[in-house]
Amino acid sequence: MSGQALVIGSTGIVGFNLAEHLVSRGWGVHGLARRPVEIKGVHSIGADLLDYPGLVKALKDVNPTHVFFATWSRNPTEAENIAVNGAMMRNLLQVIRPKDSLEHFALVTGLKHFIGPFEMYAQVAPPLTPFRETLPRLDIPNFYYDLEDQVFAAAEQDSFGWSVHRPHTMIGFAKTNVMNMGMTLAAYAAYCRETGKPFAFSGDEVQWNGVTDVTDARVLAQHLEWASTTPAARNQALHVTNGDVFRWKWMWGRLADYFGLEAVPFSKENEPLGEQMVDAGPTWADIAKRHDLVEANLERIASFWHTDADLLRPFECITDMSKSRALGFTASRPSDEAFFDLFDRMQQERVIPPVAVKQVLCVA
């Protein structure tokens, strides 16, 4: 089954990979973003969800059967996150619902549903792992809850289906980068390779030794299509990961091997990535110039703050996918291959230097 999809946030890690996937599956795809980029087979739309009149105009001739909401606005406090992201959702629903074309609305959130928003990160005792969809909400403000409630209410009133998708840390290529561990670690490894800087694990000992999982954005794309077209998955909140688990003490060596680097293991002396790379911008600009890379601004490629938040978690964070498996979702991917595929594409797209040629800069 295919339909007319509207992907909200089509330039990000979720939306970009979803748009490519849906096109390959024969869907008609409209991709909405504030600063749209060209995606083969996608009708790109530039609009700001906070600009209601502009959104009405931008979506005037778009009548989607399926909406995939994969964007958010980061604000200083969770109260502001709720206000701003809630307004974005309200505006979209107010524009889409009168069209009477909607069959399914898919919302992508994440595991902060269980461990709390950034302002309370690691301050709330997490539930026992693996996290299951049946766990109750935390008794603290969370913009994920507001978005869910708006979708649930609209779906009940208008009789369309919904699904909520909760991936763990996502790995995948994107045209813009806000929260992307894979691209961040690729940029860090490329920088280490080019400069001779040690490729040092920057996280917590719990993450180094403990078990974790991640989500390939392409697996998430399959999950989104599956849930939005499968009656058994209608009106369900669902976890989605690659289907395997790993320890960073193993994965760090795998990533190092790809780039021809020596893996520096966990040490309490290792600085977080945000501190290690705080002054790396000018050197990256030089690397980009020498290798004719598409982006000389390191901040547009790497989100060190976000990867630090993942790797510095002092507790285990893994999810249970039994519900999706029982309902019929079978896609999976080895997580090291997810990283390697991303690194390959980043070289093809000239985001990082080619790994085959190692050139070391002398950095004072």
C-alpha positions as CSV (number, residue, x, y, z in Angstrom):
1,M,0.0,0.0,0.0
2,S,1.2,3.5,-0.8
3,G,-0.4,6.9,-0.5
4,Q,0.3,10.6,-0.4
5,A,2.8,11.4,2.4
6,L,3.6,14.7,4.0
7,V,6.9,14.4,5.9
8,I,7.3,17.2,8.4
9,G,11.0,17.8,9.0
10,S,12.2,16.4,5.7
11,T,15.8,17.7,6.0
12,G,16.5,16.0,9.4
13,I,17.8,12.5,10.1
14,V,14.3,11.0,10.4
15,G,12.5,12.9,7.7
16,F,15.3,12.7,5.1
17,N,15.7,8.9,5.3
18,L,11.9,8.4,5.5
19,A,11.4,10.6,2.4
20,E,14.0,8.6,0.4
21,H,12.4,5.3,1.6
22,L,8.8,6.3,0.7
23,V,9.9,7.5,-2.8
24,S,11.6,4.1,-3.3
25,R,8.3,2.4,-2.4
26,G,6.2,4.4,-4.8
27,W,4.6,6.9,-2.5
28,G,3.8,10.5,-3.5
29,V,5.9,12.5,-1.1
30,H,5.8,16.1,0.0
31,G,8.6,17.2,2.3
32,L,8.1,20.2,4.6
33,A,11.0,22.1,6.3
34,R,11.9,25.7,7.1
35,R,14.9,25.5,4.8
36,P,14.0,22.7,2.3
37,V,16.6,20.9,0.3
38,E,16.4,18.9,-2.9
39,I,15.5,15.2,-2.3
40,K,15.1,13.1,-5.5
41,G,11.4,12.4,-6.1
42,V,10.2,14.6,-3.3
43,H,8.1,17.8,-3.7
44,S,9.9,20.1,-1.2
45,I,7.9,22.8,0.6
46,G,9.4,25.6,2.6
47,A,7.3,26.6,5.6
48,D,7.5,27.4,9.3
49,L,5.1,25.5,11.5
50,L,4.8,28.6,13.8
51,D,3.7,30.8,10.9
52,Y,0.0,29.7,10.5
53,P,-0.9,31.9,7.5
54,G,2.3,30.8,5.7
55,L,1.6,27.2,6.5
56,V,-2.0,27.5,5.1
57,K,-0.6,28.9,1.9
58,A,2.2,26.4,1.6
59,L,-0.1,23.4,2.1
60,K,-3.0,24.8,0.0
61,D,-2.8,22.1,-2.7
62,V,-1.4,19.3,-0.5
63,N,-4.0,16.6,0.6
64,P,-2.0,13.9,2.4
65,T,-3.3,10.5,3.3
66,H,-0.4,10.1,5.8
67,V,1.4,12.6,7.9
68,F,4.8,11.8,9.4
69,F,5.8,14.3,12.1
70,A,9.6,14.2,12.6
71,T,10.7,17.7,13.8
72,W,11.0,19.7,16.9
73,S,12.2,23.1,18.1
74,R,14.8,23.1,21.0
75,N,14.2,25.8,23.6
76,P,16.0,26.8,26.8
77,T,13.3,25.2,29.1
78,E,10.8,22.4,28.9
79,A,8.0,24.9,29.5
80,E,9.1,26.7,26.4
81,N,9.5,23.4,24.5
82,I,5.9,22.6,25.4
83,A,4.6,26.0,24.3
84,V,6.6,26.2,21.0
85,N,6.4,22.6,19.9
86,G,2.7,22.4,21.0
87,A,2.0,25.4,18.8
88,M,3.7,23.8,15.9
89,M,1.5,20.7,16.2
90,R,-1.7,22.7,16.7
91,N,-1.0,24.8,13.6
92,L,-0.3,21.7,11.5
93,L,-3.4,19.9,12.7
94,Q,-5.6,23.0,12.1
95,V,-4.4,23.1,8.5
96,I,-4.6,19.4,7.7
97,R,-7.8,18.3,9.4
98,P,-10.3,20.3,7.3
99,K,-8.9,18.7,4.2
100,D,-10.6,15.4,5.3
101,S,-7.9,13.3,3.5
102,L,-6.0,12.1,6.5
103,E,-5.9,8.3,7.2
104,H,-2.9,8.1,9.5
105,F,-0.7,10.4,11.6
106,A,2.7,9.1,12.7
107,L,4.6,10.9,15.5
108,V,8.3,10.3,16.1
109,T,9.5,11.0,19.7
110,G,12.1,9.1,21.6
111,L,13.3,7.6,24.9
112,K,13.2,10.9,26.8
113,H,9.6,9.8,27.2
114,F,11.0,7.5,29.9
115,I,14.1,9.3,31.2
116,G,13.0,13.0,31.1
117,P,13.7,16.1,29.0
118,F,17.2,17.6,28.7
119,E,16.7,20.0,31.6
120,M,16.1,17.1,33.9
121,Y,18.4,14.6,32.1
122,A,19.8,12.0,34.5
123,Q,18.1,13.7,37.4
124,V,15.1,11.3,37.4
125,A,15.6,7.6,38.3
126,P,15.0,5.7,35.0
127,P,12.7,2.7,35.0
128,L,14.1,-0.8,34.8
129,T,15.4,-1.8,31.4
130,P,14.5,-2.8,28.9
131,F,12.0,0.1,28.5
132,R,8.6,-1.2,27.5
133,E,5.7,0.7,25.9
134,T,3.5,-0.1,28.9
135,L,5.5,2.1,31.3
136,P,3.6,5.1,32.6
137,R,4.5,8.7,31.8
138,L,6.8,10.5,34.2
139,D,5.2,13.0,36.6
140,I,7.1,15.9,35.1
141,P,6.6,18.2,32.1
142,N,7.5,16.8,28.8
143,F,6.7,18.2,25.4
144,Y,6.4,14.7,24.0
145,Y,3.3,14.2,26.1
146,D,1.7,17.3,24.8
147,L,2.3,16.3,21.2
148,E,0.9,12.9,21.8
149,D,-2.3,14.2,23.5
150,Q,-3.0,16.6,20.6
151,V,-2.7,13.7,18.1
152,F,-4.8,11.4,20.2
153,A,-7.6,13.9,20.5
154,A,-7.6,14.8,16.8
155,A,-7.5,11.2,15.8
156,E,-10.5,10.3,18.1
157,Q,-12.5,13.2,16.8
158,D,-11.7,12.7,13.1
159,S,-11.4,8.9,13.1
160,F,-7.9,8.7,11.5
161,G,-5.3,6.2,12.8
162,W,-2.1,7.2,14.7
163,S,1.2,5.7,15.7
164,V,3.9,6.9,18.1
165,H,7.5,5.8,17.3
166,R,10.1,5.8,20.0
167,P,13.6,5.2,18.6
168,H,16.8,5.2,20.6
169,T,19.8,7.2,19.5
170,M,19.6,7.4,15.7
171,I,22.3,6.7,13.1
172,G,21.8,7.9,9.5
173,F,22.6,10.5,6.9
174,A,20.9,13.9,6.9
175,K,21.1,17.2,5.1
176,T,20.9,19.1,8.3
177,N,22.1,17.9,11.7
178,V,20.6,18.6,15.1
179,M,20.8,15.3,17.0
180,N,22.9,12.8,15.1
181,M,25.4,10.7,16.9
182,G,26.6,8.9,13.7
183,M,27.6,12.0,11.8
184,T,29.1,13.5,15.0
185,L,31.3,10.5,15.6
186,A,32.3,10.5,11.9
187,A,33.3,14.1,12.1
188,Y,35.2,13.5,15.3
189,A,37.0,10.4,13.8
190,A,37.8,12.3,10.6
191,Y,39.2,15.2,12.7
192,C,41.4,12.8,14.7
193,R,42.6,11.1,11.5
194,E,43.5,14.4,9.9
195,T,45.2,15.9,12.9
196,G,46.7,13.0,14.8
197,K,44.4,13.7,17.8
198,P,43.7,10.5,19.9
199,F,40.3,8.9,19.2
200,A,39.3,8.8,22.8
201,F,36.0,7.5,24.2
202,S,34.5,10.5,25.9
203,G,31.6,8.9,27.8
204,D,30.7,7.4,31.2
205,E,32.1,4.1,32.5
206,V,28.5,2.8,32.6
207,Q,28.1,3.4,28.9
208,W,31.6,1.9,28.1
209,N,30.9,-1.4,29.9
210,G,27.1,-1.6,29.7
211,V,24.7,-2.8,27.1
212,T,23.0,-0.3,24.7
213,D,21.2,-0.1,21.4
214,V,20.7,2.4,18.6
215,T,18.3,2.9,15.7
216,D,19.3,3.1,12.0
217,A,17.2,5.8,10.5
218,R,16.5,3.5,7.6
219,V,15.0,0.9,10.0
220,L,12.9,3.6,11.5
221,A,11.7,4.6,8.0
222,Q,10.6,1.0,7.4
223,H,8.9,1.0,10.8
224,L,7.0,4.2,10.0
225,E,5.7,2.9,6.7
226,W,4.8,-0.4,8.3
227,A,2.9,1.0,11.2
228,S,1.0,3.5,9.1
229,T,-0.2,0.8,6.7
230,T,-0.7,-2.2,9.0
231,P,-4.1,-2.5,10.8
232,A,-2.6,-4.4,13.7
233,A,-0.3,-1.4,14.4
234,R,-3.0,1.2,14.3
235,N,-3.2,3.4,17.4
236,Q,-0.1,2.0,19.0
237,A,3.0,3.4,20.6
238,L,6.0,1.4,19.5
239,H,9.7,1.2,20.2
240,V,12.1,0.8,17.3
241,T,15.8,-0.1,17.3
242,N,18.1,-2.1,15.1
243,G,17.3,-5.3,16.9
244,D,20.8,-5.9,18.3
245,V,22.7,-4.7,21.4
246,F,26.3,-3.9,21.9
247,R,28.8,-2.4,24.4
248,W,30.8,0.7,23.5
249,K,34.0,-1.0,24.6
250,W,33.5,-3.2,21.5
251,M,31.9,-0.6,19.2
252,W,34.6,2.0,19.8
253,G,37.2,-0.4,18.4
254,R,35.0,-1.1,15.4
255,L,34.7,2.6,14.6
256,A,38.4,3.2,15.1
257,D,39.2,0.3,12.7
258,Y,37.1,1.8,10.0
259,F,39.0,5.1,10.1
260,G,42.4,3.4,10.6
261,L,42.7,4.8,14.1
262,E,43.8,3.4,17.5
263,A,40.9,3.3,19.9
264,V,41.6,5.0,23.2
265,P,39.4,3.3,25.8
266,F,37.4,4.8,28.6
267,S,39.3,6.9,31.2
268,K,38.1,9.3,33.8
269,E,40.6,11.7,32.3
270,N,39.0,11.7,28.9
271,E,37.2,15.0,28.2
272,P,33.6,15.2,26.8
273,L,33.5,15.8,23.1
274,G,32.1,19.3,23.6
275,E,35.2,20.2,25.5
276,Q,37.6,18.4,23.3
277,M,36.2,20.0,20.1
278,V,35.4,23.5,21.4
279,D,38.1,25.2,19.3
280,A,38.1,22.7,16.4
281,G,36.2,24.9,14.0
282,P,39.1,26.7,12.2
283,T,41.0,23.4,11.8
284,W,37.9,21.8,10.4
285,A,37.5,24.6,7.9
286,D,41.1,24.0,6.7
287,I,40.4,20.3,6.4
288,A,37.2,21.1,4.4
289,K,39.1,23.4,2.1
290,R,41.9,20.9,1.4
291,H,39.5,18.1,0.7
292,D,36.8,20.2,-1.1
293,L,34.2,19.2,1.4
294,V,30.6,20.5,1.2
295,E,30.5,22.0,4.6
296,A,33.3,24.0,6.3
297,N,31.2,24.8,9.4
298,L,31.7,21.9,11.9
299,E,28.6,22.9,13.8
300,R,26.5,22.1,10.8
301,I,27.8,18.5,10.8
302,A,28.4,17.6,14.4
303,S,26.2,17.9,17.5
304,F,28.8,17.3,20.2
305,W,26.5,18.3,23.0
306,H,23.9,15.7,22.0
307,T,26.4,12.9,21.7
308,D,27.9,13.8,25.1
309,A,24.3,13.6,26.5
310,D,24.1,10.0,25.2
311,L,27.6,8.8,26.1
312,L,27.7,10.4,29.5
313,R,24.5,8.8,30.8
314,P,25.2,7.2,34.1
315,F,22.5,4.5,33.6
316,E,21.6,1.8,31.2
317,C,19.3,2.7,28.4
318,I,17.9,-0.1,26.2
319,T,14.5,-0.8,24.8
320,D,12.2,-3.9,24.3
321,M,10.9,-4.4,20.7
322,S,8.7,-7.4,21.5
323,K,5.5,-5.5,20.8
324,S,6.6,-4.5,17.2
325,R,7.9,-8.0,16.6
326,A,4.6,-9.6,17.8
327,L,2.6,-7.3,15.5
328,G,4.7,-8.3,12.5
329,F,7.6,-5.9,12.1
330,T,10.8,-7.9,11.2
331,A,13.3,-5.4,9.9
332,S,16.7,-5.3,11.6
333,R,20.3,-4.2,11.0
334,P,23.6,-4.8,12.7
335,S,24.5,-1.6,14.4
336,D,28.2,-1.5,13.3
337,E,27.0,-1.8,9.7
338,A,24.6,1.1,10.3
339,F,27.6,3.2,11.3
340,F,29.8,2.0,8.4
341,D,27.0,2.6,5.8
342,L,26.7,6.2,7.1
343,F,30.4,6.8,7.0
344,D,30.5,5.5,3.4
345,R,27.7,7.9,2.4
346,M,29.4,10.8,4.2
347,Q,32.4,10.2,2.1
348,Q,30.4,9.9,-1.1
349,E,28.6,13.2,-0.3
350,R,31.9,14.9,0.5
351,V,30.9,15.6,4.1
352,I,34.1,14.0,5.5
353,P,37.5,13.4,3.8
354,P,38.1,10.1,2.1
355,V,39.3,7.5,4.5
356,A,41.6,5.8,2.0
357,V,44.0,8.8,2.1
358,K,45.4,9.8,5.4
359,Q,46.8,13.2,5.8
360,V,47.8,14.5,9.2
361,L,47.8,18.1,10.1
362,C,50.1,19.5,12.7
363,V,47.9,21.3,15.2
364,A,49.6,23.5,17.9
